[in-house]
Structure formats: structure tokens, C-alpha cells
Amino acid sequence: MNLEEQTQENLNFMVEEIAKKLQVVNSSAIQPENFDLNQYDDIKDLYDMLDNKDKVSVSEMDAIISELGKLKK
């Protein structure tokens, strides 16, 4: 999978992986269909940041979830 390509499939994958990494209890809060390709670069930045971290602090988690909320349709 080449995440440099801005496709809906790649966007869905990244959103799902972000939700897994953040261990979101209410997965309906972060659904791929809530985001569109206009936010692809922002979602990719969040995905890349999380992909490079072994652990995420509570404050980082809150900030990421807040940012995702701003990016929703």
C-alpha cells in the first residue's frame, strides 16, 4: 500500500490505524467515512507521527482526538 497516493482506501486505512493506536473505546467516534480526501495530508501527518511512536501519552491522545474532531466533515 502506497500511502503517498491520495485514495479513499488509503484514507480509510490510516483512520482505522489511528483509532487502533489510540485504543479508542468508542470506535464510532472515529469512522473513516467521517473524513474526506481534502483532509488527506493532515490525516497522513497524524498517522505518520503515531506510526513512529511506541507509546502515546494521554495529553497527546487528547490532542490527536481533538485534531481529528476538527477534520471531520
Secondary structure, DSSP 8 states (H G I E B T S, - for coil): --TTS--HHHHHHHHHHHHHHTT-SSGGGS-GGG--GGGHHHHHHHHHHHHT-S---HHHHHHHHHHHHHH--
